[in-house]
Amino acid sequence: MNKITALNVFRRVVEMGTFRAAADDLHLSQAAVSKNINELEAYLGIALINRTTRRLSVTEAGMTYYRQICAVLDGLEAADQSIMATSFTPRGRLRIGMPMSYGLIRLNPLVCEFQRRYPAIGIEVLLSDTYMDLVDQGLDVVIRGAGTLEDSSLRAKPLCQVQRVLCAAPDYLKEAGQPAHPEDLKEHNCLRYSLSSSPGKWCFTRADESLAVDMRLASFCANNGIALKQAAVQGLGVILVPDEFVSNELADGTLVKLLPDWQPDPHALFAVYPFHKEQSPNVRLFIEFLVKAFQLR
């Protein structure tokens, strides 16, 4: 058994979720993947992965071992790259998770720019507005909003504050009237982002004044910001979305900004990554790139 190969195979099986996916990712046969796992378990004298005809699951010992060997493997990679730093071209791979709408509008163009700058780094982007588990989905970095980290083994690097704007279509406002105060939103059809941590509450500030508004049940909600924008353009109600989603519509009058004296609370955006990736040169390089890109924004 080649110990390093077996450890890399085990890591990818855990991250990819199946022997087939790991085999495809590593350009090995499923038989070779199975052989490496079997030999590693025989060497350790303990089961790392439970297999059934339908699925596999990582044992408790296997997950503990996974976290430890990730740190070791990343440390080896970091050591290699530090020695070759003067002549080394960044290479390898990155699996990056990001929200669907904001990812397409703002983040993915930055990822493409990063890939052009470092073409030897292969990149896989996963776009989803639902929660992404870094370990279960084998992700190196996830870009997501503020919130308590569900795992103490995760780290988060702040990137920016996403400014949001309250707006609606002129046709809707002609019929429903224009709100003069955040409390007036209780009488409006406020279209909601269903994956928000508090979809029924919008918060605003004006000077030293803060206000949280509990809205009535909306007639339309969605788990995607672009879908909410499309609904607002059709005159279905009021939306609160990142300003980059609606910049064109606000410029051409398709949507109208509401309550300009009140500032909706911004959303913090973070790059989240496993603690054992802190020494990964590619992860560090990518996060540093994002931080600089948002500073220049």
Backbone as CSV, one residue per row, in Angstrom:
resi,resn,N_x,N_y,N_z,CA_x,CA_y,CA_z,C_x,C_y,C_z
1,MET,0.834,-1.204,0.000,0.000,0.000,0.000,0.868,1.253,0.000
2,ASN,0.587,2.160,-0.923,1.202,3.484,-0.908,0.386,4.350,0.048
3,LYS,0.986,4.677,1.185,0.234,5.331,2.257,-0.348,6.682,1.810
4,ILE,0.462,7.502,1.137,-0.014,8.817,0.722,-1.159,8.680,-0.267
5,THR,-1.027,7.753,-1.201,-2.107,7.526,-2.175,-3.383,7.093,-1.473
6,ALA,-3.240,6.148,-0.520,-4.408,5.649,0.193,-5.091,6.757,0.988
7,LEU,-4.302,7.626,1.600,-4.880,8.730,2.364,-5.624,9.704,1.452
8,ASN,-5.039,10.009,0.305,-5.711,10.898,-0.647,-7.000,10.280,-1.180
9,VAL,-6.975,8.973,-1.423,-8.175,8.289,-1.896,-9.267,8.340,-0.826
10,PHE,-8.900,8.045,0.417,-9.877,8.088,1.507,-10.466,9.487,1.642
11,ARG,-9.635,10.484,1.572,-10.111,11.866,1.685,-11.134,12.191,0.603
12,ARG,-10.849,11.824,-0.626,-11.759,12.149,-1.715,-13.056,11.357,-1.634
13,VAL,-12.995,10.122,-1.126,-14.222,9.344,-0.940,-15.133,10.052,0.057
14,VAL,-14.552,10.521,1.161,-15.340,11.238,2.167,-15.933,12.504,1.563
15,GLU,-15.135,13.239,0.814,-15.581,14.528,0.289,-16.549,14.397,-0.877
16,MET,-16.372,13.373,-1.694,-17.231,13.201,-2.865,-18.478,12.386,-2.569
17,GLY,-18.422,11.548,-1.519,-19.618,10.832,-1.091,-19.809,9.446,-1.660
18,THR,-19.127,9.111,-2.752,-19.231,7.771,-3.337,-17.877,7.347,-3.884
19,PHE,-17.692,6.036,-4.016,-16.461,5.516,-4.610,-16.364,5.940,-6.074
20,ARG,-17.504,5.929,-6.763,-17.488,6.280,-8.194,-17.056,7.726,-8.399
21,ALA,-17.635,8.638,-7.616,-17.288,10.052,-7.762,-15.820,10.289,-7.439
22,ALA,-15.328,9.630,-6.375,-13.914,9.772,-6.014,-13.018,9.218,-7.111
23,ALA,-13.416,8.078,-7.684,-12.633,7.475,-8.765,-12.557,8.410,-9.970
24,ASP,-13.680,8.997,-10.332,-13.694,9.934,-11.465,-12.821,11.152,-11.167
25,ASP,-12.915,11.650,-9.945,-12.156,12.837,-9.570,-10.654,12.574,-9.579
26,LEU,-10.258,11.376,-9.153,-8.838,11.026,-9.051,-8.297,10.329,-10.297
27,HIS,-9.211,10.115,-11.283,-8.834,9.411,-12.522,-8.311,7.998,-12.222
28,LEU,-9.028,7.334,-11.332,-8.729,5.948,-10.985,-9.960,5.095,-11.285
29,SER,-9.772,3.780,-11.284,-10.915,2.877,-11.397,-11.569,2.737,-10.029
30,GLN,-12.846,2.329,-10.027,-13.508,2.083,-8.746,-12.821,0.959,-7.989
31,ALA,-12.310,-0.006,-8.717,-11.603,-1.113,-8.069,-10.362,-0.603,-7.339
32,ALA,-9.645,0.341,-7.966,-8.445,0.884,-7.330,-8.805,1.681,-6.083
33,VAL,-9.901,2.425,-6.148,-10.354,3.174,-4.977,-10.714,2.214,-3.848
34,SER,-11.503,1.185,-4.165,-11.909,0.205,-3.164,-10.694,-0.495,-2.555
35,LYS,-9.720,-0.835,-3.398,-8.509,-1.522,-2.920,-7.750,-0.641,-1.933
36,ASN,-7.619,0.633,-2.230,-6.894,1.528,-1.334,-7.609,1.670,0.004
37,ILE,-8.932,1.779,-0.022,-9.687,1.890,1.223,-9.572,0.610,2.046
38,ASN,-9.711,-0.525,1.379,-9.599,-1.810,2.082,-8.223,-1.972,2.726
39,GLU,-7.181,-1.615,2.000,-5.822,-1.760,2.534,-5.580,-0.800,3.693
40,LEU,-6.143,0.417,3.590,-5.977,1.383,4.671,-6.702,0.913,5.928
41,GLU,-7.909,0.385,5.775,-8.653,-0.121,6.928,-7.953,-1.330,7.550
42,ALA,-7.391,-2.199,6.698,-6.669,-3.360,7.219,-5.427,-2.914,7.991
43,TYR,-4.754,-1.901,7.473,-3.552,-1.380,8.138,-3.897,-0.779,9.496
44,LEU,-5.018,-0.043,9.561,-5.419,0.617,10.804,-6.141,-0.328,11.755
45,GLY,-6.706,-1.400,11.205,-7.451,-2.338,12.021,-8.794,-1.811,12.469
46,ILE,-9.408,-0.935,11.667,-10.702,-0.353,12.033,-11.448,0.057,10.774
47,ALA,-12.767,-0.011,10.830,-13.582,0.400,9.687,-13.657,1.921,9.627
48,LEU,-13.370,2.462,8.463,-13.470,3.903,8.242,-14.771,4.286,7.538
49,ILE,-15.267,3.366,6.709,-16.456,3.634,5.907,-17.374,2.420,5.968
50,ASN,-18.650,2.662,6.263,-19.658,1.606,6.195,-20.248,1.585,4.794
51,ARG,-20.280,0.421,4.143,-20.830,0.311,2.797,-22.070,-0.560,2.826
52,THR,-23.083,-0.136,2.057,-24.232,-0.982,1.775,-24.429,-0.967,0.266
53,THR,-25.396,-1.720,-0.202,-25.634,-1.752,-1.641,-26.157,-0.413,-2.146
54,ARG,-26.731,0.395,-1.260,-27.341,1.655,-1.684,-26.481,2.878,-1.398
55,ARG,-25.707,2.857,-0.300,-24.988,4.068,0.079,-23.808,3.718,0.968
56,LEU,-22.977,4.717,1.217,-21.897,4.551,2.170,-21.975,5.674,3.189
57,SER,-21.435,5.439,4.347,-21.392,6.465,5.391,-20.060,6.348,6.109
58,VAL,-19.542,7.475,6.523,-18.264,7.502,7.224,-18.499,7.199,8.702
59,THR,-17.723,6.297,9.256,-17.857,5.976,10.674,-17.353,7.140,11.520
60,GLU,-17.666,7.098,12.797,-17.190,8.152,13.692,-15.669,8.189,13.702
61,ALA,-15.044,6.992,13.757,-13.582,6.928,13.721,-13.064,7.449,12.382
62,GLY,-13.810,7.117,11.314,-13.407,7.569,9.988,-13.430,9.079,9.867
63,MET,-14.446,9.735,10.446,-14.526,11.196,10.372,-13.409,11.844,11.183
64,THR,-13.097,11.279,12.345,-11.980,11.790,13.138,-10.676,11.663,12.361
65,TYR,-10.495,10.500,11.742,-9.283,10.250,10.959,-9.223,11.197,9.762
66,TYR,-10.387,11.432,9.132,-10.454,12.329,7.973,-9.946,13.724,8.345
67,ARG,-10.432,14.258,9.455,-10.022,15.607,9.853,-8.515,15.667,10.122
68,GLN,-7.995,14.610,10.718,-6.560,14.608,11.030,-5.702,14.471,9.777
69,ILE,-6.108,13.592,8.865,-5.262,13.398,7.679,-5.383,14.575,6.709
70,CYS,-6.509,15.302,6.729,-6.614,16.508,5.899,-5.547,17.512,6.299
71,ALA,-5.383,17.687,7.607,-4.363,18.620,8.085,-2.969,18.163,7.657
72,VAL,-2.735,16.853,7.720,-1.434,16.305,7.329,-1.191,16.493,5.835
73,LEU,-2.179,16.125,5.016,-2.023,16.232,3.561,-1.867,17.681,3.120
74,ASP,-2.660,18.579,3.720,-2.529,19.991,3.372,-1.183,20.540,3.833
75,GLY,-0.695,20.033,4.965,0.615,20.451,5.440,1.717,20.019,4.495
76,LEU,1.594,18.799,3.964,2.573,18.320,2.982,2.544,19.171,1.717
77,GLU,1.325,19.504,1.271,1.206,20.340,0.075,1.808,21.713,0.316
78,ALA,1.536,22.282,1.496,2.081,23.593,1.828,3.606,23.555,1.889
79,ALA,4.156,22.458,2.449,5.610,22.326,2.525,6.227,22.254,1.133
80,ASP,5.597,21.461,0.258,6.094,21.346,-1.118,6.095,22.710,-1.801
81,GLN,4.981,23.424,-1.664,4.847,24.673,-2.392,5.720,25.772,-1.803
82,SER,5.983,25.736,-0.511,6.857,26.743,0.076,8.288,26.583,-0.426
83,ILE,8.727,25.341,-0.635,10.069,25.093,-1.148,10.180,25.543,-2.593
84,MET,9.109,25.339,-3.345,9.129,25.677,-4.774,8.596,27.076,-5.049
85,ALA,8.451,27.889,-4.007,7.742,29.163,-4.146,8.350,30.083,-5.194
86,THR,9.674,30.083,-5.305,10.310,31.034,-6.214,10.043,30.707,-7.675
87,SER,9.789,29.443,-7.974,9.586,29.061,-9.381,8.248,28.367,-9.609
88,PHE,7.464,28.258,-8.549,6.240,27.463,-8.637,5.072,28.286,-9.164
89,THR,4.359,27.746,-10.135,3.123,28.324,-10.619,1.969,27.703,-9.854
90,PRO,1.105,28.488,-9.211,-0.013,27.896,-8.469,-0.779,26.908,-9.333
91,ARG,-1.051,25.759,-8.763,-1.737,24.709,-9.507,-2.528,23.856,-8.532
92,GLY,-3.295,22.944,-9.071,-4.123,22.071,-8.230,-5.584,22.287,-8.554
93,ARG,-6.411,22.328,-7.521,-7.841,22.439,-7.746,-8.492,23.191,-6.589
94,LEU,-9.648,23.778,-6.870,-10.463,24.433,-5.852,-11.924,24.126,-6.139
95,ARG,-12.651,23.708,-5.117,-14.107,23.553,-5.228,-14.729,24.669,-4.396
96,ILE,-15.500,25.526,-5.060,-15.999,26.748,-4.452,-17.525,26.739,-4.470
97,GLY,-18.135,26.979,-3.327,-19.590,27.086,-3.242,-19.995,28.542,-3.081
98,MET,-21.123,28.909,-3.696,-21.597,30.284,-3.588,-23.095,30.339,-3.834
99,PRO,-23.770,31.394,-3.341,-25.206,31.528,-3.579,-25.485,31.737,-5.063
100,MET,-26.663,31.311,-5.490,-26.998,31.310,-6.907,-27.040,32.716,-7.502
101,SER,-27.926,33.563,-7.035,-28.124,34.867,-7.675,-26.903,35.766,-7.515
102,TYR,-26.466,35.986,-6.278,-25.309,36.853,-6.057,-24.055,36.249,-6.674
103,GLY,-24.002,34.921,-6.714,-22.868,34.262,-7.339,-22.780,34.579,-8.815
104,LEU,-23.910,34.462,-9.520,-23.914,34.722,-10.953,-23.633,36.194,-11.262
105,ILE,-24.193,37.096,-10.460,-24.073,38.520,-10.741,-22.719,39.079,-10.325
106,ARG,-22.227,38.688,-9.160,-21.037,39.328,-8.612,-19.847,38.398,-8.419
107,LEU,-20.079,37.201,-7.862,-18.964,36.362,-7.448,-18.328,35.574,-8.589
108,ASN,-19.153,34.946,-9.431,-18.584,34.110,-10.481,-17.690,34.885,-11.449
109,PRO,-18.022,36.136,-11.812,-17.068,36.894,-12.633,-15.698,37.040,-11.969
110,LEU,-15.671,37.182,-10.637,-14.393,37.252,-9.931,-13.662,35.921,-9.979
111,VAL,-14.415,34.823,-9.843,-13.796,33.497,-9.938,-13.188,33.298,-11.326
112,CYS,-13.896,33.739,-12.351,-13.370,33.623,-13.715,-12.093,34.443,-13.874
113,GLU,-12.068,35.636,-13.285,-10.866,36.461,-13.334,-9.706,35.773,-12.615
114,PHE,-10.015,35.163,-11.467,-8.994,34.416,-10.722,-8.442,33.260,-11.567
115,GLN,-9.329,32.548,-12.257,-8.890,31.408,-13.061,-8.037,31.853,-14.250
116,ARG,-8.359,33.002,-14.829,-7.518,33.535,-15.910,-6.131,33.892,-15.383
117,ARG,-6.084,34.403,-14.168,-4.799,34.792,-13.580,-3.973,33.575,-13.187
118,TYR,-4.655,32.508,-12.760,-3.956,31.292,-12.326,-4.526,30.092,-13.085
119,PRO,-4.219,29.963,-14.365,-4.859,28.935,-15.205,-4.519,27.501,-14.826
120,ALA,-3.457,27.310,-14.047,-3.100,25.944,-13.648,-3.927,25.453,-12.462
121,ILE,-4.736,26.330,-11.884,-5.639,25.914,-10.801,-6.988,25.573,-11.420
122,GLY,-7.365,24.314,-11.351,-8.668,23.888,-11.840,-9.752,24.270,-10.841
123,ILE,-10.855,24.802,-11.331,-11.897,25.317,-10.450,-13.230,24.649,-10.763
124,GLU,-13.927,24.233,-9.715,-15.302,23.756,-9.824,-16.178,24.638,-8.958
125,VAL,-17.202,25.232,-9.554,-18.107,26.129,-8.841,-19.447,25.445,-8.623
126,LEU,-19.929,25.468,-7.395,-21.256,24.950,-7.061,-22.134,26.130,-6.663
127,LEU,-23.191,26.355,-7.420,-24.101,27.465,-7.169,-25.392,26.946,-6.546
128,SER,-25.717,27.459,-5.370,-26.958,27.059,-4.713,-27.303,28.066,-3.633
129,ASP,-28.586,28.381,-3.505,-29.025,29.268,-2.437,-29.282,28.507,-1.140
130,THR,-29.237,27.193,-1.179,-29.425,26.399,0.026,-28.097,26.250,0.762
131,TYR,-28.181,25.815,2.019,-26.986,25.662,2.849,-26.048,24.624,2.262
132,MET,-24.752,24.920,2.245,-23.743,23.986,1.748,-22.853,23.541,2.899
133,ASP,-22.716,22.228,3.053,-21.831,21.655,4.059,-20.465,21.409,3.426
134,LEU,-19.440,22.082,3.929,-18.124,22.003,3.299,-17.569,20.583,3.285
135,VAL,-17.716,19.874,4.404,-17.147,18.529,4.486,-17.946,17.553,3.639
136,ASP,-19.272,17.539,3.818,-20.099,16.579,3.088,-20.006,16.776,1.585
137,GLN,-19.836,18.027,1.137,-19.808,18.307,-0.288,-18.400,18.500,-0.829
138,GLY,-17.392,18.271,0.029,-16.011,18.324,-0.431,-15.588,19.682,-0.954
139,LEU,-16.040,20.753,-0.289,-15.746,22.105,-0.750,-14.529,22.682,-0.026
140,ASP,-13.748,23.451,-0.750,-12.591,24.121,-0.156,-12.988,25.450,0.468
141,VAL,-13.890,26.173,-0.192,-14.337,27.482,0.269,-15.814,27.638,-0.078
142,VAL,-16.570,28.240,0.835,-17.957,28.615,0.548,-18.103,30.108,0.825
143,ILE,-18.700,30.827,-0.116,-19.001,32.243,0.087,-20.446,32.329,0.551
144,ARG,-20.669,32.893,1.729,-22.032,32.977,2.234,-22.188,34.121,3.221
145,GLY,-23.433,34.367,3.605,-23.750,35.477,4.480,-23.411,35.201,5.925
146,ALA,-23.693,36.208,6.732,-23.373,36.119,8.153,-24.212,35.058,8.831
147,GLY,-23.730,34.617,9.966,-24.437,33.610,10.748,-23.454,32.853,11.614
148,THR,-23.964,32.159,12.598,-23.105,31.386,13.484,-22.529,30.196,12.741
149,LEU,-21.217,30.016,12.847,-20.597,28.855,12.213,-21.064,27.598,12.937
150,GLU,-21.584,26.640,12.147,-22.178,25.453,12.752,-21.130,24.471,13.248
151,ASP,-19.885,24.703,12.919,-18.819,23.770,13.269,-17.610,24.582,13.702
152,SER,-17.085,24.268,14.893,-15.944,25.026,15.401,-14.686,24.792,14.580
153,SER,-14.701,23.796,13.694,-13.536,23.543,12.851,-13.522,24.436,11.612
154,LEU,-14.532,25.309,11.470,-14.591,26.202,10.319,-14.018,27.572,10.671
155,ARG,-13.512,28.240,9.663,-13.000,29.591,9.803,-13.725,30.494,8.808
156,ALA,-13.815,31.774,9.110,-14.511,32.710,8.228,-13.705,33.986,8.071
157,LYS,-13.593,34.447,6.820,-12.894,35.687,6.506,-13.902,36.681,5.946
158,PRO,-14.084,37.844,6.598,-15.049,38.823,6.072,-14.583,39.387,4.738
159,LEU,-15.541,39.532,3.819,-15.234,40.050,2.483,-15.808,41.439,2.261
160,CYS,-17.094,41.625,2.572,-17.721,42.911,2.310,-19.085,42.975,2.988
161,GLN,-19.686,44.142,2.923,-21.069,44.345,3.331,-21.905,44.491,2.060
162,VAL,-22.872,43.620,1.878,-23.737,43.674,0.708,-24.874,44.654,0.995
163,GLN,-24.881,45.773,0.290,-25.925,46.777,0.479,-27.200,46.331,-0.225
164,ARG,-28.340,46.579,0.423,-29.624,46.177,-0.147,-30.506,47.397,-0.404
165,VAL,-31.462,47.217,-1.273,-32.342,48.320,-1.646,-33.798,47.853,-1.631
166,LEU,-34.671,48.710,-1.159,-36.115,48.451,-1.130,-36.729,49.092,-2.370
167,CYS,-37.484,48.321,-3.137,-38.021,48.883,-4.377,-39.281,48.136,-4.827
168,ALA,-39.960,48.753,-5.792,-41.178,48.173,-6.359,-41.401,48.795,-7.734
169,ALA,-42.307,48.205,-8.504,-42.618,48.696,-9.846,-43.597,49.873,-9.769
170,PRO,-43.502,50.819,-10.720,-44.444,51.957,-10.734,-45.905,51.522,-10.777
171,ASP,-46.235,50.482,-11.538,-47.627,50.021,-11.616,-48.137,49.567,-10.261
172,TYR,-47.282,48.863,-9.502,-47.690,48.423,-8.161,-47.922,49.637,-7.265
173,LEU,-47.012,50.607,-7.311,-47.120,51.782,-6.447,-48.326,52.634,-6.812
174,LYS,-48.681,52.679,-8.096,-49.852,53.440,-8.523,-51.115,52.882,-7.876
175,GLU,-51.157,51.568,-7.708,-52.342,50.921,-7.139,-52.296,50.875,-5.617
176,ALA,-51.111,50.571,-5.047,-51.000,50.346,-3.602,-50.554,51.585,-2.837
177,GLY,-50.020,52.577,-3.537,-49.495,53.748,-2.855,-48.047,53.557,-2.455
178,GLN,-47.354,54.663,-2.262,-45.936,54.592,-1.913,-45.763,54.738,-0.398
179,PRO,-45.037,53.821,0.237,-44.851,53.917,1.694,-44.024,55.144,2.057
180,ALA,-44.408,55.810,3.152,-43.673,56.977,3.640,-42.813,56.645,4.850
181,HIS,-43.060,55.474,5.447,-42.347,55.057,6.661,-42.260,53.538,6.639
182,PRO,-41.198,52.945,7.219,-41.094,51.484,7.226,-42.329,50.777,7.775
183,GLU,-42.998,51.375,8.754,-44.206,50.744,9.314,-45.306,50.601,8.261
184,ASP,-45.278,51.458,7.238,-46.280,51.368,6.172,-46.157,50.075,5.384
185,LEU,-44.983,49.423,5.463,-44.778,48.180,4.716,-45.710,47.064,5.197
186,LYS,-46.233,47.199,6.393,-47.176,46.199,6.913,-48.450,46.147,6.073
187,GLU,-48.725,47.232,5.365,-49.924,47.291,4.525,-49.619,46.970,3.061
188,HIS,-48.378,46.592,2.792,-47.974,46.284,1.419,-47.683,44.796,1.260
189,ASN,-47.709,44.349,0.012,-47.355,42.965,-0.304,-45.839,42.891,-0.460
190,CYS,-45.160,42.494,0.599,-43.696,42.445,0.614,-43.236,41.042,0.222
191,LEU,-42.609,40.941,-0.921,-42.177,39.660,-1.461,-40.937,39.186,-0.711
192,ARG,-40.945,37.944,-0.289,-39.936,37.499,0.665,-38.969,36.467,0.098
193,TYR,-37.741,36.547,0.604,-36.709,35.553,0.315,-36.842,34.453,1.358
194,SER,-37.295,33.279,0.934,-37.697,32.234,1.877,-36.539,31.633,2.663
195,LEU,-35.297,31.766,2.173,-34.150,31.183,2.870,-33.512,32.141,3.871
196,SER,-34.078,33.329,4.006,-33.555,34.274,4.986,-33.725,33.719,6.393
197,SER,-32.816,34.103,7.290,-32.925,33.661,8.685,-34.152,34.274,9.360
198,SER,-34.626,35.410,8.838,-35.852,36.036,9.361,-36.648,36.598,8.183
199,PRO,-37.290,35.727,7.389,-37.958,36.177,6.161,-39.128,37.125,6.395
200,GLY,-39.708,37.113,7.583,-40.856,37.966,7.851,-40.519,39.272,8.533
201,LYS,-39.229,39.587,8.665,-38.822,40.803,9.362,-37.754,41.530,8.560
202,TRP,-37.987,42.812,8.311,-36.997,43.664,7.638,-36.559,44.758,8.605
203,CYS,-35.252,45.043,8.614,-34.691,46.012,9.557,-34.131,47.219,8.803
204,PHE,-34.355,48.413,9.380,-33.938,49.661,8.751,-33.294,50.578,9.791
205,THR,-32.438,51.486,9.315,-31.847,52.499,10.181,-31.935,53.860,9.495
206,ARG,-32.054,54.917,10.331,-32.014,56.298,9.860,-31.344,57.105,10.945
207,ALA,-30.130,57.605,10.643,-29.333,58.290,11.662,-29.129,57.334,12.845
208,ASP,-29.596,57.730,14.034,-29.431,56.869,15.215,-30.665,56.012,15.489
209,GLU,-31.622,56.038,14.601,-32.884,55.319,14.800,-32.847,53.966,14.086
210,SER,-33.256,52.917,14.784,-33.343,51.576,14.206,-34.765,51.060,14.352
211,LEU,-35.189,50.291,13.341,-36.568,49.811,13.341,-36.636,48.455,12.657
212,ALA,-37.315,47.505,13.303,-37.570,46.191,12.708,-39.059,46.085,12.406
213,VAL,-39.373,45.724,11.179,-40.771,45.672,10.742,-41.172,44.229,10.483
214,ASP,-42.235,43.790,11.154,-42.803,42.470,10.903,-43.900,42.608,9.855
215,MET,-43.677,41.989,8.688,-44.636,42.116,7.595,-45.732,41.055,7.681
216,ARG,-46.849,41.374,7.038,-47.911,40.380,6.932,-47.512,39.329,5.897
217,LEU,-48.278,38.263,5.835,-47.972,37.163,4.929,-47.935,37.649,3.488
218,ALA,-46.865,37.346,2.783,-46.715,37.763,1.390,-47.442,36.793,0.462
219,SER,-47.872,37.326,-0.681,-48.528,36.467,-1.673,-47.528,35.716,-2.539
220,PHE,-46.248,36.135,-2.457,-45.213,35.508,-3.285,-43.920,35.467,-2.496
221,CYS,-43.306,34.304,-2.436,-41.975,34.179,-1.840,-41.159,33.235,-2.716
222,ALA,-39.845,33.334,-2.625,-38.976,32.503,-3.456,-37.645,32.313,-2.743
223,ASN,-36.936,31.274,-3.126,-35.619,31.020,-2.537,-34.505,31.531,-3.435
224,ASN,-34.832,32.524,-4.292,-33.867,33.049,-5.241,-34.154,34.533,-5.472
225,GLY,-33.114,35.361,-5.357,-33.285,36.795,-5.470,-33.708,37.267,-6.845
226,ILE,-33.221,36.604,-7.899,-33.596,37.001,-9.256,-35.086,36.728,-9.489
227,ALA,-35.583,35.629,-8.930,-37.013,35.327,-9.044,-37.842,36.410,-8.358
228,LEU,-37.360,36.904,-7.215,-38.066,37.986,-6.530,-38.062,39.263,-7.376
229,LYS,-36.928,39.555,-8.002,-36.868,40.739,-8.860,-37.863,40.633,-10.007
230,GLN,-37.946,39.464,-10.632,-38.875,39.281,-11.740,-40.316,39.488,-11.288
231,ALA,-40.621,39.014,-10.075,-41.970,39.202,-9.543,-42.254,40.678,-9.295
232,ALA,-41.265,41.412,-8.776,-41.453,42.842,-8.526,-41.638,43.603,-9.833
233,VAL,-40.872,43.251,-10.852,-40.995,43.905,-12.153,-42.405,43.709,-12.719
234,GLN,-43.008,42.561,-12.433,-44.369,42.290,-12.894,-45.433,42.982,-12.047
235,GLY,-44.985,43.733,-11.048,-45.925,44.501,-10.241,-46.573,43.743,-9.108
236,LEU,-45.920,42.668,-8.644,-46.525,41.853,-7.592,-46.318,42.407,-6.186
237,GLY,-45.320,43.275,-5.992,-45.118,43.801,-4.653,-43.769,44.447,-4.461
238,VAL,-43.383,44.594,-3.182,-42.154,45.265,-2.772,-41.087,44.221,-2.496
239,ILE,-39.854,44.511,-2.899,-38.744,43.591,-2.624,-37.619,44.316,-1.896
240,LEU,-36.847,43.544,-1.161,-35.629,44.014,-0.509,-34.517,43.079,-0.953
241,VAL,-33.643,43.538,-1.850,-32.624,42.688,-2.462,-31.308,43.446,-2.556
242,PRO,-30.185,42.746,-2.759,-28.914,43.442,-2.992,-29.026,44.429,-4.148
243,ASP,-28.422,45.598,-3.982,-28.588,46.651,-4.988,-28.078,46.238,-6.360
244,GLU,-27.095,45.326,-6.387,-26.561,44.894,-7.678,-27.575,44.084,-8.489
245,PHE,-28.583,43.521,-7.815,-29.603,42.755,-8.527,-30.484,43.654,-9.395
246,VAL,-30.662,44.896,-8.967,-31.678,45.752,-9.595,-31.105,47.068,-10.121
247,SER,-29.808,47.161,-10.286,-29.200,48.430,-10.709,-29.735,48.883,-12.062
248,ASN,-29.873,47.951,-13.001,-30.376,48.324,-14.331,-31.836,48.762,-14.274
249,GLU,-32.639,48.045,-13.508,-34.067,48.352,-13.404,-34.303,49.695,-12.710
250,LEU,-33.472,50.010,-11.718,-33.595,51.313,-11.058,-33.163,52.437,-11.996
251,ALA,-32.160,52.165,-12.811,-31.661,53.188,-13.730,-32.670,53.520,-14.821
252,ASP,-33.396,52.504,-15.314,-34.324,52.759,-16.421,-35.771,52.986,-15.951
253,GLY,-35.994,52.962,-14.626,-37.323,53.257,-14.095,-38.261,52.080,-14.028
254,THR,-37.789,50.885,-14.389,-38.625,49.694,-14.281,-39.000,49.431,-12.826
255,LEU,-38.065,49.741,-11.927,-38.320,49.681,-10.490,-37.982,51.030,-9.875
256,VAL,-38.640,51.333,-8.758,-38.459,52.610,-8.072,-37.954,52.346,-6.656
257,LYS,-36.920,53.070,-6.244,-36.398,52.936,-4.888,-37.359,53.562,-3.895
258,LEU,-37.579,52.856,-2.769,-38.517,53.312,-1.742,-37.770,53.716,-0.465
259,LEU,-38.397,54.587,0.299,-37.875,55.020,1.600,-36.391,55.407,1.525
260,PRO,-36.033,56.364,0.685,-34.617,56.696,0.496,-33.929,57.214,1.756
261,ASP,-34.709,57.709,2.732,-34.107,58.200,3.977,-33.763,57.071,4.951
262,TRP,-34.261,55.885,4.675,-34.022,54.733,5.545,-33.076,53.759,4.853
263,GLN,-32.095,53.266,5.601,-31.121,52.328,5.047,-31.430,50.905,5.527
264,PRO,-31.742,49.984,4.615,-31.913,48.585,5.046,-30.605,48.037,5.606
265,ASP,-30.711,47.184,6.602,-29.501,46.582,7.161,-28.750,45.820,6.072
266,PRO,-27.433,46.044,5.955,-26.657,45.287,4.970,-26.436,43.863,5.444
267,HIS,-26.051,43.007,4.527,-25.694,41.640,4.853,-24.188,41.465,4.724
268,ALA,-23.567,40.929,5.756,-22.130,40.658,5.687,-21.890,39.407,4.844
269,LEU,-20.815,39.455,4.057,-20.444,38.322,3.215,-19.091,37.792,3.669
270,PHE,-19.004,36.459,3.809,-17.790,35.823,4.317,-17.315,34.719,3.377
271,ALA,-16.012,34.485,3.405,-15.440,33.269,2.818,-15.234,32.289,3.970
272,VAL,-15.911,31.155,3.912,-15.855,30.155,4.983,-15.077,28.942,4.477
273,TYR,-14.199,28.410,5.315,-13.349,27.295,4.911,-12.999,26.447,6.134
274,PRO,-12.662,25.158,5.930,-12.277,24.307,7.063,-10.943,24.767,7.654
275,PHE,-10.784,24.579,8.954,-9.567,25.050,9.611,-8.319,24.430,9.009
276,HIS,-8.434,23.167,8.546,-7.241,22.507,8.014,-6.842,23.043,6.645
277,LYS,-7.683,23.930,6.078,-7.347,24.552,4.794,-6.580,25.861,4.979
278,GLU,-6.358,26.265,6.234,-5.681,27.536,6.467,-4.293,27.577,5.849
279,GLN,-3.655,26.418,5.762,-2.313,26.358,5.197,-2.307,25.986,3.720
280,SER,-3.477,25.840,3.129,-3.549,25.517,1.707,-3.208,26.766,0.891
281,PRO,-2.143,26.736,0.093,-1.770,27.925,-0.688,-2.872,28.384,-1.630
282,ASN,-3.585,27.447,-2.242,-4.630,27.833,-3.188,-5.802,28.513,-2.494
283,VAL,-6.186,27.998,-1.330,-7.273,28.619,-0.571,-6.864,30.012,-0.115
284,ARG,-5.649,30.133,0.411,-5.170,31.449,0.845,-5.103,32.423,-0.329
285,LEU,-4.615,31.949,-1.454,-4.485,32.792,-2.641,-5.850,33.285,-3.111
286,PHE,-6.828,32.377,-3.120,-8.165,32.740,-3.587,-8.825,33.736,-2.644
287,ILE,-8.733,33.503,-1.347,-9.367,34.412,-0.395,-8.697,35.786,-0.427
288,GLU,-7.372,35.811,-0.517,-6.670,37.094,-0.625,-7.104,37.843,-1.881
289,PHE,-7.304,37.106,-2.965,-7.765,37.705,-4.213,-9.147,38.332,-4.028
290,LEU,-10.060,37.609,-3.364,-11.401,38.132,-3.136,-11.382,39.368,-2.256
291,VAL,-10.578,39.337,-1.194,-10.506,40.475,-0.287,-10.057,41.722,-1.044
292,LYS,-9.033,41.603,-1.867,-8.540,42.741,-2.642,-9.576,43.205,-3.646
293,ALA,-10.270,42.248,-4.280,-11.283,42.599,-5.285,-12.415,43.412,-4.668
294,PHE,-12.846,43.042,-3.462,-13.929,43.778,-2.807,-13.447,45.121,-2.255
295,GLN,-12.164,45.206,-1.888,-11.631,46.490,-1.447,-11.606,47.503,-2.573
296,LEU,-11.397,47.042,-3.811,-11.343,47.915,-4.981,-12.728,48.246,-5.529
297,ARG,-13.733,47.587,-4.977,-15.099,47.741,-5.486,-15.596,49.180,-5.399
